[in-house]
Amino acid sequence: MSVEKFELYLKELRSVVKKKGLKYSLQREQILKALFDSSCHLTPEEVHQKVKIINPSIGLATVYRTLSLLEKENLVTSISFGSEGKKYELNRGEHHDHMICIKCGKIIEFFKEELERLQERIAKDNGFKLLSHQLNMYGICKECQREFND
């Protein structure tokens, strides 16, 4: 993704911070950048490790608070792993669903138009006004299945 795209996220972050009456901080920007630069879903600890490379003084609590703020404002989305916590990704505005391996934690993103239409039809058939949805499928990825069968 380009510098111009990241600037749009920064503009949104500045707007959110101003709207909430919060102080704009370089730490929040660095956390957003870590997610922007990532090609996978990250735990708060992984975000912390990435930001710590450029800002050794950042605390894990700051990462958690910032991720919570960004998620509330729809700049990031998360997948919950129950007692194991959440993994976060930048909300790039493109809907997709997830297959999650319960053995290794790998997350595979996918999009199927037929599945989208089916979900919309199910909602309509039940008189339900669908505003948004998230589909997470849990199972065992190919690599872990091979290990299991060996």
FIKOLZA-1660 file (N, C-alpha, C; in steps of 0.1 Angstrom, whole numbers, plus 5000, padded with zeros to 4 digits):
% residues 150
   i   px   py   pz ch aa at
   1 5008 4988 5000  A  M  N
   1 5000 5000 5000  A  M CA
   1 5009 5012 5000  A  M  C
   2 5004 5023 4994  A  S  N
   2 5011 5035 4992  A  S CA
   2 5011 5044 5004  A  S  C
   3 5021 5054 5003  A  V  N
   3 5022 5064 5014  A  V CA
   3 5009 5072 5014  A  V  C
   4 5003 5074 5002  A  E  N
   4 4990 5082 5001  A  E CA
   4 4979 5075 5009  A  E  C
   5 4979 5062 5008  A  K  N
   5 4968 5054 5015  A  K CA
   5 4970 5055 5030  A  K  C
   6 4983 5054 5034  A  F  N
   6 4986 5056 5049  A  F CA
   6 4982 5069 5054  A  F  C
   7 4984 5080 5046  A  E  N
   7 4980 5093 5049  A  E CA
   7 4965 5094 5052  A  E  C
   8 4957 5087 5044  A  L  N
   8 4943 5087 5047  A  L CA
   8 4939 5081 5060  A  L  C
   9 4946 5070 5064  A  Y  N
   9 4944 5064 5077  A  Y CA
   9 4948 5074 5088  A  Y  C
  10 4960 5081 5086  A  L  N
  10 4964 5091 5096  A  L CA
  10 4954 5102 5097  A  L  C
  11 4948 5107 5086  A  K  N
  11 4938 5117 5087  A  K CA
  11 4926 5113 5095  A  K  C
  12 4922 5100 5093  A  E  N
  12 4911 5095 5100  A  E CA
  12 4914 5094 5115  A  E  C
  13 4927 5089 5118  A  L  N
  13 4931 5088 5132  A  L CA
  13 4931 5102 5139  A  L  C
  14 4936 5112 5132  A  R  N
  14 4936 5126 5137  A  R CA
  14 4921 5131 5140  A  R  C
  15 4912 5127 5131  A  S  N
  15 4898 5131 5132  A  S CA
  15 4892 5124 5145  A  S  C
  16 4895 5111 5146  A  V  N
  16 4890 5104 5158  A  V CA
  16 4895 5110 5171  A  V  C
  17 4908 5112 5171  A  V  N
  17 4914 5117 5184  A  V CA
  17 4908 5131 5187  A  V  C
  18 4907 5139 5177  A  K  N
  18 4901 5153 5180  A  K CA
  18 4886 5152 5184  A  K  C
  19 4879 5143 5178  A  K  N
  19 4865 5141 5181  A  K CA
  19 4863 5136 5196  A  K  C
  20 4872 5128 5200  A  K  N
  20 4872 5122 5214  A  K CA
  20 4878 5131 5224  A  K  C
  21 4884 5142 5219  A  G  N
  21 4891 5151 5229  A  G CA
  21 4904 5146 5234  A  G  C
  22 4910 5137 5227  A  L  N
  22 4923 5131 5231  A  L CA
  22 4935 5138 5225  A  L  C
  23 4946 5135 5230  A  K  N
  23 4958 5141 5225  A  K CA
  23 4964 5132 5213  A  K  C
  24 4968 5138 5202  A  Y  N
  24 4974 5131 5191  A  Y CA
  24 4988 5127 5196  A  Y  C
  25 4991 5114 5194  A  S  N
  25 5004 5110 5198  A  S CA
  25 5011 5102 5187  A  S  C
  26 5024 5103 5187  A  L  N
  26 5033 5095 5178  A  L CA
  26 5031 5080 5180  A  L  C
  27 5029 5076 5193  A  Q  N
  27 5027 5062 5196  A  Q CA
  27 5015 5056 5189  A  Q  C
  28 5003 5064 5189  A  R  N
  28 4991 5059 5182  A  R CA
  28 4994 5058 5167  A  R  C
  29 5001 5067 5162  A  E  N
  29 5005 5067 5147  A  E CA
  29 5014 5054 5145  A  E  C
  30 5023 5052 5153  A  Q  N
  30 5032 5040 5151  A  Q CA
  30 5025 5027 5152  A  Q  C
  31 5015 5026 5161  A  I  N
  31 5007 5014 5162  A  I CA
  31 4998 5012 5149  A  I  C
  32 4992 5023 5144  A  L  N
  32 4985 5022 5132  A  L CA
  32 4994 5018 5120  A  L  C
  33 5006 5023 5120  A  K  N
  33 5016 5020 5109  A  K CA
  33 5020 5005 5110  A  K  C
  34 5022 5000 5122  A  A  N
  34 5025 4986 5123  A  A CA
  34 5014 4977 5117  A  A  C
  35 5002 4980 5119  A  L  N
  35 4991 4973 5113  A  L CA
  35 4990 4975 5098  A  L  C
  36 4992 4988 5094  A  F  N
  36 4992 4991 5080  A  F CA
  36 5003 4983 5072  A  F  C
  37 5014 4981 5078  A  D  N
  37 5026 4974 5071  A  D CA
  37 5025 4959 5072  A  D  C
  38 5016 4954 5080  A  S  N
  38 5015 4940 5082  A  S CA
  38 5006 4933 5072  A  S  C
  39 5010 4921 5067  A  S  N
  39 5002 4914 5058  A  S CA
  39 4994 4903 5065  A  S  C
  40 4994 4903 5078  A  C  N
  40 4987 4893 5086  A  C CA
  40 4980 4899 5098  A  C  C
  41 4972 4891 5105  A  H  N
  41 4966 4896 5117  A  H CA
  41 4976 4895 5129  A  H  C
  42 4976 4905 5137  A  L  N
  42 4986 4906 5148  A  L CA
  42 4980 4906 5162  A  L  C
  43 4986 4899 5171  A  T  N
  43 4982 4900 5185  A  T CA
  43 4987 4914 5190  A  T  C
  44 4982 4919 5201  A  P  N
  44 4987 4931 5207  A  P CA
  44 5002 4930 5210  A  P  C
  45 5006 4918 5214  A  E  N
  45 5020 4916 5218  A  E CA
  45 5029 4917 5205  A  E  C
  46 5024 4912 5194  A  E  N
  46 5031 4913 5181  A  E CA
  46 5032 4928 5176  A  E  C
  47 5021 4935 5178  A  V  N
  47 5021 4949 5175  A  V CA
  47 5031 4956 5184  A  V  C
  48 5031 4953 5196  A  H  N
  48 5041 4959 5206  A  H CA
  48 5055 4957 5202  A  H  C
  49 5058 4944 5198  A  Q  N
  49 5072 4941 5194  A  Q CA
  49 5076 4949 5181  A  Q  C
  50 5067 4950 5172  A  K  N
  50 5070 4958 5159  A  K CA
  50 5072 4973 5163  A  K  C
  51 5064 4979 5171  A  V  N
  51 5066 4993 5174  A  V CA
  51 5078 4995 5183  A  V  C
  52 5081 4986 5192  A  K  N
  52 5092 4987 5201  A  K CA
  52 5105 4988 5193  A  K  C
  53 5106 4983 5181  A  I  N
  53 5118 4984 5173  A  I CA
  53 5121 4999 5170  A  I  C
  54 5111 5007 5168  A  I  N
  54 5113 5021 5165  A  I CA
  54 5111 5030 5177  A  I  C
  55 5104 5025 5187  A  N  N
  55 5101 5033 5199  A  N CA
  55 5102 5024 5211  A  N  C
  56 5114 5022 5216  A  P  N
  56 5117 5013 5227  A  P CA
  56 5109 5016 5240  A  P  C
  57 5104 5028 5241  A  S  N
  57 5098 5032 5254  A  S CA
  57 5083 5029 5254  A  S  C
  58 5077 5024 5243  A  I  N
  58 5063 5022 5242  A  I CA
  58 5059 5010 5251  A  I  C
  59 5048 5012 5259  A  G  N
  59 5044 5001 5268  A  G CA
  59 5033 4993 5262  A  G  C
  60 5031 4981 5266  A  L  N
  60 5021 4972 5261  A  L CA
  60 5007 4977 5264  A  L  C
  61 5005 4983 5276  A  A  N
  61 4992 4989 5279  A  A CA
  61 4988 5000 5269  A  A  C
  62 4998 5007 5264  A  T  N
  62 4994 5018 5254  A  T CA
  62 4990 5011 5242  A  T  C
  63 4996 5000 5238  A  V  N
  63 4992 4992 5226  A  V CA
  63 4977 4987 5228  A  V  C
  64 4974 4981 5239  A  Y  N
  64 4961 4976 5242  A  Y CA
  64 4950 4987 5241  A  Y  C
  65 4953 4999 5248  A  R  N
  65 4944 5010 5248  A  R CA
  65 4942 5015 5234  A  R  C
  66 4952 5017 5226  A  T  N
  66 4951 5022 5213  A  T CA
  66 4944 5013 5204  A  T  C
  67 4947 5000 5205  A  L  N
  67 4939 4990 5196  A  L CA
  67 4924 4990 5200  A  L  C
  68 4921 4992 5212  A  S  N
  68 4907 4993 5216  A  S CA
  68 4900 5005 5210  A  S  C
  69 4907 5016 5211  A  L  N
  69 4902 5029 5205  A  L CA
  69 4900 5027 5190  A  L  C
  70 4910 5022 5183  A  L  N
  70 4910 5020 5169  A  L CA
  70 4899 5011 5164  A  L  C
  71 4896 5000 5173  A  E  N
  71 4886 4991 5169  A  E CA
  71 4872 4998 5171  A  E  C
  72 4870 5005 5182  A  K  N
  72 4858 5012 5185  A  K CA
  72 4854 5022 5173  A  K  C
  73 4865 5027 5167  A  E  N
  73 4863 5037 5157  A  E CA
  73 4863 5031 5143  A  E  C
  74 4864 5018 5142  A  N  N
  74 4863 5010 5130  A  N CA
  74 4875 5012 5121  A  N  C
  75 4887 5016 5127  A  L  N
  75 4899 5017 5119  A  L CA
  75 4906 5003 5118  A  L  C
  76 4904 4995 5128  A  V  N
  76 4909 4981 5128  A  V CA
  76 4897 4972 5131  A  V  C
  77 4899 4959 5128  A  T  N
  77 4890 4949 5131  A  T CA
  77 4897 4938 5139  A  T  C
  78 4890 4930 5146  A  S  N
  78 4897 4919 5153  A  S CA
  78 4890 4906 5152  A  S  C
  79 4897 4895 5155  A  I  N
  79 4891 4882 5156  A  I CA
  79 4894 4877 5170  A  I  C
  80 4884 4873 5177  A  S  N
  80 4886 4868 5190  A  S CA
  80 4890 4854 5191  A  S  C
  81 4900 4851 5199  A  F  N
  81 4904 4837 5201  A  F CA
  81 4901 4833 5216  A  F  C
  82 4889 4838 5221  A  G  N
  82 4885 4834 5234  A  G CA
  82 4895 4838 5245  A  G  C
  83 4899 4829 5253  A  S  N
  83 4908 4831 5264  A  S CA
  83 4922 4835 5259  A  S  C
  84 4925 4832 5246  A  E  N
  84 4938 4835 5240  A  E CA
  84 4939 4849 5235  A  E  C
  85 4928 4857 5236  A  G  N
  85 4928 4871 5232  A  G CA
  85 4924 4873 5218  A  G  C
  86 4928 4884 5212  A  K  N
  86 4924 4889 5199  A  K CA
  86 4936 4890 5190  A  K  C
  87 4933 4890 5177  A  K  N
  87 4943 4893 5167  A  K CA
  87 4936 4904 5158  A  K  C
  88 4944 4914 5155  A  Y  N
  88 4939 4926 5148  A  Y CA
  88 4945 4928 5134  A  Y  C
  89 4937 4934 5126  A  E  N
  89 4941 4938 5112  A  E CA
  89 4935 4952 5109  A  E  C
  90 4942 4959 5101  A  L  N
  90 4937 4972 5096  A  L CA
  90 4924 4970 5088  A  L  C
  91 4914 4979 5091  A  N  N
  91 4902 4978 5083  A  N CA
  91 4904 4985 5070  A  N  C
  92 4906 4977 5059  A  R  N
  92 4909 4982 5046  A  R CA
  92 4897 4984 5038  A  R  C
  93 4885 4982 5044  A  G  N
  93 4873 4985 5037  A  G CA
  93 4868 4975 5028  A  G  C
  94 4875 4964 5027  A  E  N
  94 4872 4953 5018  A  E CA
  94 4867 4941 5026  A  E  C
  95 4854 4938 5024  A  H  N
  95 4848 4927 5032  A  H CA
  95 4855 4914 5028  A  H  C
  96 4857 4906 5039  A  H  N
  96 4863 4892 5037  A  H CA
  96 4859 4884 5049  A  H  C
  97 4860 4871 5047  A  D  N
  97 4857 4862 5058  A  D CA
  97 4870 4854 5062  A  D  C
  98 4870 4846 5072  A  H  N
  98 4882 4840 5077  A  H CA
  98 4880 4825 5080  A  H  C
  99 4890 4817 5077  A  M  N
  99 4892 4803 5081  A  M CA
  99 4903 4803 5091  A  M  C
 100 4901 4798 5103  A  I  N
 100 4911 4799 5114  A  I CA
 100 4915 4785 5118  A  I  C
 101 4928 4782 5117  A  C  N
 101 4932 4769 5122  A  C CA
 101 4933 4768 5137  A  C  C
 102 4927 4758 5143  A  I  N
 102 4926 4757 5158  A  I CA
 102 4939 4751 5163  A  I  C
 103 4948 4746 5155  A  K  N
 103 4960 4740 5159  A  K CA
 103 4972 4751 5159  A  K  C
 104 4974 4758 5148  A  C  N
 104 4985 4767 5147  A  C CA
 104 4981 4782 5147  A  C  C
 105 4968 4784 5146  A  G  N
 105 4963 4798 5147  A  G CA
 105 4964 4806 5133  A  G  C
 106 4968 4798 5123  A  K  N
 106 4968 4805 5109  A  K CA
 106 4954 4810 5105  A  K  C
 107 4954 4822 5099  A  I  N
 107 4942 4828 5095  A  I CA
 107 4942 4829 5079  A  I  C
 108 4933 4823 5073  A  I  N
 108 4931 4824 5058  A  I CA
 108 4919 4832 5055  A  I  C
 109 4922 4843 5047  A  E  N
 109 4911 4852 5044  A  E CA
 109 4905 4847 5030  A  E  C
 110 4892 4849 5029  A  F  N
 110 4886 4845 5016  A  F CA
 110 4873 4854 5014  A  F  C
 111 4869 4854 5001  A  F  N
 111 4856 4861 4998  A  F CA
 111 4850 4852 4987  A  F  C
 112 4837 4849 4989  A  K  N
 112 4829 4842 4980  A  K CA
 112 4816 4849 4978  A  K  C
 113 4813 4854 4966  A  E  N
 113 4801 4861 4963  A  E CA
 113 4789 4852 4966  A  E  C
 114 4789 4839 4963  A  E  N
 114 4777 4831 4965  A  E CA
 114 4774 4830 4980  A  E  C
 115 4784 4830 4988  A  L  N
 115 4782 4829 5003  A  L CA
 115 4776 4842 5008  A  L  C
 116 4781 4853 5002  A  E  N
 116 4775 4867 5006  A  E CA
 116 4760 4867 5003  A  E  C
 117 4757 4863 4990  A  R  N
 117 4743 4863 4986  A  R CA
 117 4734 4854 4995  A  R  C
 118 4740 4842 4999  A  L  N
 118 4732 4833 5007  A  L CA
 118 4730 4839 5021  A  L  C
 119 4739 4845 5027  A  Q  N
 119 4738 4852 5040  A  Q CA
 119 4727 4863 5039  A  Q  C
 120 4728 4871 5028  A  E  N
 120 4718 4881 5026  A  E CA
 120 4704 4876 5025  A  E  C
 121 4702 4865 5018  A  R  N
 121 4689 4858 5016  A  R CA
 121 4684 4853 5029  A  R  C
 122 4693 4847 5037  A  I  N
 122 4689 4841 5050  A  I CA
 122 4684 4852 5059  A  I  C
 123 4691 4864 5059  A  A  N
 123 4686 4875 5067  A  A CA
 123 4673 4880 5062  A  A  C
 124 4671 4882 5049  A  K  N
 124 4659 4886 5043  A  K CA
 124 4647 4877 5046  A  K  C
 125 4650 4864 5044  A  D  N
 125 4639 4854 5047  A  D CA
 125 4634 4854 5062  A  D  C
 126 4643 4859 5070  A  N  N
 126 4639 4859 5085  A  N CA
 126 4635 4873 5089  A  N  C
 127 4633 4882 5079  A  G  N
 127 4629 4896 5083  A  G CA
 127 4639 4904 5090  A  G  C
 128 4652 4900 5088  A  F  N
 128 4663 4906 5095  A  F CA
 128 4670 4916 5086  A  F  C
 129 4672 4928 5091  A  K  N
 129 4679 4939 5084  A  K CA
 129 4694 4937 5087  A  K  C
 130 4701 4932 5077  A  L  N
 130 4715 4929 5079  A  L CA
 130 4723 4942 5077  A  L  C
 131 4730 4946 5087  A  L  N
 131 4739 4958 5087  A  L CA
 131 4753 4955 5084  A  L  C
 132 4758 4944 5090  A  S  N
 132 4772 4939 5087  A  S CA
 132 4772 4925 5092  A  S  C
 133 4783 4918 5088  A  H  N
 133 4785 4905 5093  A  H CA
 133 4799 4901 5092  A  H  C
 134 4803 4890 5100  A  Q  N
 134 4816 4885 5100  A  Q CA
 134 4815 4870 5101  A  Q  C
 135 4821 4863 5092  A  L  N
 135 4821 4848 5092  A  L CA
 135 4835 4843 5095  A  L  C
 136 4836 4835 5106  A  N  N
 136 4848 4829 5110  A  N CA
 136 4846 4814 5110  A  N  C
 137 4853 4807 5102  A  M  N
 137 4852 4792 5101  A  M CA
 137 4865 4786 5109  A  M  C
 138 4862 4777 5118  A  Y  N
 138 4873 4771 5125  A  Y CA
 138 4875 4756 5121  A  Y  C
 139 4888 4753 5120  A  G  N
 139 4891 4739 5115  A  G CA
 139 4906 4737 5116  A  G  C
 140 4911 4728 5108  A  I  N
 140 4925 4725 5108  A  I CA
 140 4931 4727 5094  A  I  C
 141 4941 4736 5092  A  C  N
 141 4947 4739 5079  A  C CA
 141 4954 4727 5073  A  C  C
 142 4957 4728 5060  A  K  N
 142 4964 4717 5053  A  K CA
 142 4977 4713 5060  A  K  C
 143 4985 4723 5064  A  E  N
 143 4998 4719 5069  A  E CA
 143 4996 4711 5082  A  E  C
 144 4987 4715 5091  A  C  N
 144 4985 4708 5104  A  C CA
 144 4979 4695 5101  A  C  C
 145 4970 4693 5091  A  Q  N
 145 4965 4680 5088  A  Q CA
 145 4976 4671 5083  A  Q  C
 146 4985 4676 5076  A  R  N
 146 4997 4667 5071  A  R CA
 146 5004 4662 5083  A  R  C
 147 5007 4671 5093  A  E  N
 147 5015 4668 5105  A  E CA
 147 5007 4657 5113  A  E  C
 148 4994 4659 5113  A  F  N
 148 4985 4649 5121  A  F CA
 148 4985 4636 5114  A  F  C
 149 4985 4635 5101  A  N  N
 149 4985 4623 5093  A  N CA
 149 4998 4616 5092  A  N  C
 150 5009 4623 5095  A  D  N
 150 5023 4617 5094  A  D CA
 150 5026 4608 5106  A  D  C
% end
